[in-house]
Amino acid sequence: MTKINNVVIIGAGPAGCVCGYLLEKAGVNCVIVDYATFPREKICGGGLTPKAYELLKELMPDLRYEFQGVKHFRLMMDGKTLCEVDIAKELRMVRRKDFDNELLKQYLAVGGKLVKDAFSCFEKQKDGTVLVKLKSGEQMVCDYLVGADGANSQVRKQLTGRRPKNTLWMEQYVEKGVNEFIFEFSNQYKKGYYFSFPSVNRDVVGMGGFYSSADEIRSQLSMNTIRGKAAANGFVLKGAYISVDTVESGKNHVILIGDAGGFANKLTYEGLYYAIATGRNAYKAILEGKEFAITNREIYRKKKKEVYITRLFYSRFGLWLVRMGAHSPKLIKKAFEMNY
Ligand SMILES: Cc1cc2nc3c(=O)[nH]c(=O)nc-3n(C[C@H](O)[C@H](O)[C@H](O)COP(=O)(O)OP(=O)(O)OC[C@H]3O[C@@H](n4cnc5c(N)ncnc54)[C@H](O)[C@@H]3O)c2cc1C
């Protein structure tokens, strides 16, 4: 039997849960489909910037989650410290398994439905509705389909018919060290960086960018001595993609949000803020009957700007500028705080 819902969301990550929570709260009937059993793991540094947790507080005032606050950061280049900075507002480091589960609980608490299944395909119907087919054979009809199914989005694949420009990231947990986060850049890295983030009960180290294989990153990481040879301590190195190839969607009542829409920051690869913000913008589009291109205008504008800034930053000239700029930690602090 075909089930009828106002909105079907594929993916119960932060983008899907924020969108579903806001819609349900506003009285719009919603179902989220996810193939994972929650609480589920998600490979992620788990860094929430102030703009991310402040927006989340505004949207989900009852949400509570465990985090480690960090204010100290170290900027490194080619293995050497360029400067150390204390930022005004803390970054909150969360464990995604627990954090995402809390977001899902918020959605369920306002009456949202969750179906454990995998997205198969969708069909636009003559009456304007969307028929969604799931792997189990179940079918759903909805007014809007929201693709919040992450960097390897199948909704996006069907909508655009092309593979996104994904960046590959690898990370592993390590024992707790100093309560600081580290970013290391180098001309040797492929438009990405090495990171070390403290987190709840453990730290996470990794790197990523435009690498073609996990072996390439593994070999880069094995030479990196910032946190010692982390791979030796028994924790497993795991990888996942981040898509920075932004897609325009929404015209035919199929909206892509979060990583599915390629909304992560092209320079810093921060994705959580963009998942939350585009989730909110999809909710607005659906509730107000506006095009997503309009409610999400601000984010699209940011994405266009990021293309140029990223090109400059990850050039030899850009990294030289960072090296020079680091003589003034105040300048680095300002530049960092401008974006967080
Ligand atoms: C190594 C690494 C480190 C990162 N560190 C940070 C960081 O510190 N800070 C930050 O802001 N961002 C970080 N990111 C990016 C961040 O993880 C993502 O931007 C964020 O998870 C996007 O949220 P989302 O809801 O769009 O997608 P996801 O969190 O990926 O959720 C997608 C959901 O869809 C489900 N799904 C997928 N396909 C299907 C299907 N076919 N059918 C049904 N369900 C499906 C999945 O099970 C999943 O639950 C990092 C990413 C990586 C890879």
The ligand as a MOL file (V3000), in Angstrom:
LIG
                    3D

  0  0  0     0  0            999 V3000
M  V30 BEGIN CTAB
M  V30 COUNTS 53 58 0 0 0
M  V30 BEGIN ATOM
M  V30 1 C 36.5690 12.8930 8.7350 0
M  V30 2 C 35.5180 13.9610 8.8030 0
M  V30 3 C 35.6200 14.9550 9.7730 0
M  V30 4 C 34.6400 15.9660 9.8530 0
M  V30 5 N 34.7380 16.9010 10.8530 0
M  V30 6 C 33.8030 17.8780 10.9430 0
M  V30 7 C 33.8520 18.8170 12.0050 0
M  V30 8 O 34.6950 18.7560 12.9020 0
M  V30 9 N 32.9070 19.8140 12.0390 0
M  V30 10 C 31.9310 19.9140 11.0710 0
M  V30 11 O 31.1230 20.8610 11.1340 0
M  V30 12 N 31.8380 18.9990 10.0740 0
M  V30 13 C 32.7380 17.9810 9.9800 0
M  V30 14 N 32.6300 17.0430 8.9890 0
M  V30 15 C 31.4920 17.1340 8.0430 0
M  V30 16 C 30.2070 16.6110 8.7040 0
M  V30 17 O 30.4150 15.3140 9.2010 0
M  V30 18 C 29.0710 16.5810 7.6570 0
M  V30 19 O 29.0340 17.8040 6.9720 0
M  V30 20 C 27.7070 16.3300 8.3290 0
M  V30 21 O 27.6570 15.0490 8.9000 0
M  V30 22 C 26.5790 16.4720 7.2970 0
M  V30 23 O 25.3520 16.1250 7.9000 0
M  V30 24 P 24.1570 15.5450 7.0080 0
M  V30 25 O 22.9890 15.4620 7.9120 0
M  V30 26 O 24.0680 16.2950 5.7480 0
M  V30 27 O 24.6420 14.0660 6.5700 0
M  V30 28 P 25.0520 12.7910 7.4500 0
M  V30 29 O 25.4340 13.1850 8.8170 0
M  V30 30 O 26.0610 12.0720 6.6030 0
M  V30 31 O 23.7170 11.9300 7.5440 0
M  V30 32 C 23.1940 11.2650 6.4150 0
M  V30 33 C 22.2480 10.1580 6.8790 0
M  V30 34 O 21.6420 9.5750 5.7210 0
M  V30 35 C 21.5830 8.1660 5.8530 0
M  V30 36 N 21.5610 7.6100 4.4960 0
M  V30 37 C 22.5160 7.7080 3.5490 0
M  V30 38 N 22.1270 7.1320 2.3990 0
M  V30 39 C 20.8820 6.6580 2.6240 0
M  V30 40 C 19.9460 5.9280 1.8240 0
M  V30 41 N 20.1990 5.6160 0.5320 0
M  V30 42 N 18.7750 5.5650 2.3760 0
M  V30 43 C 18.4690 5.8700 3.6640 0
M  V30 44 N 19.3280 6.5550 4.4750 0
M  V30 45 C 20.5100 6.9400 3.9560 0
M  V30 46 C 22.8210 7.8110 6.6640 0
M  V30 47 O 22.6540 6.5920 7.3770 0
M  V30 48 C 22.9340 9.0230 7.6190 0
M  V30 49 O 22.3030 8.7830 8.8560 0
M  V30 50 C 33.5740 15.9990 8.9140 0
M  V30 51 C 33.4560 14.9830 7.9490 0
M  V30 52 C 34.4170 13.9770 7.8910 0
M  V30 53 C 34.2760 12.8990 6.8440 0
M  V30 END ATOM
M  V30 BEGIN BOND
M  V30 1 1 1 2
M  V30 2 1 2 3
M  V30 3 2 2 52
M  V30 4 2 3 4
M  V30 5 1 4 5
M  V30 6 1 4 50
M  V30 7 2 5 6
M  V30 8 1 6 7
M  V30 9 1 6 13
M  V30 10 2 7 8
M  V30 11 1 7 9
M  V30 12 1 9 10
M  V30 13 2 10 11
M  V30 14 1 10 12
M  V30 15 2 12 13
M  V30 16 1 13 14
M  V30 17 1 14 15
M  V30 18 1 14 50
M  V30 19 1 15 16
M  V30 20 1 16 17
M  V30 21 1 16 18
M  V30 22 1 18 19
M  V30 23 1 18 20
M  V30 24 1 20 21
M  V30 25 1 20 22
M  V30 26 1 22 23
M  V30 27 1 23 24
M  V30 28 2 24 25
M  V30 29 1 24 26
M  V30 30 1 24 27
M  V30 31 1 27 28
M  V30 32 2 28 29
M  V30 33 1 28 30
M  V30 34 1 28 31
M  V30 35 1 31 32
M  V30 36 1 32 33
M  V30 37 1 33 34
M  V30 38 1 33 48
M  V30 39 1 34 35
M  V30 40 1 35 36
M  V30 41 1 35 46
M  V30 42 1 36 37
M  V30 43 1 36 45
M  V30 44 2 37 38
M  V30 45 1 38 39
M  V30 46 1 39 40
M  V30 47 2 39 45
M  V30 48 1 40 41
M  V30 49 2 40 42
M  V30 50 1 42 43
M  V30 51 2 43 44
M  V30 52 1 44 45
M  V30 53 1 46 47
M  V30 54 1 46 48
M  V30 55 1 48 49
M  V30 56 2 50 51
M  V30 57 1 51 52
M  V30 58 1 52 53
M  V30 END BOND
M  V30 END CTAB
M  END
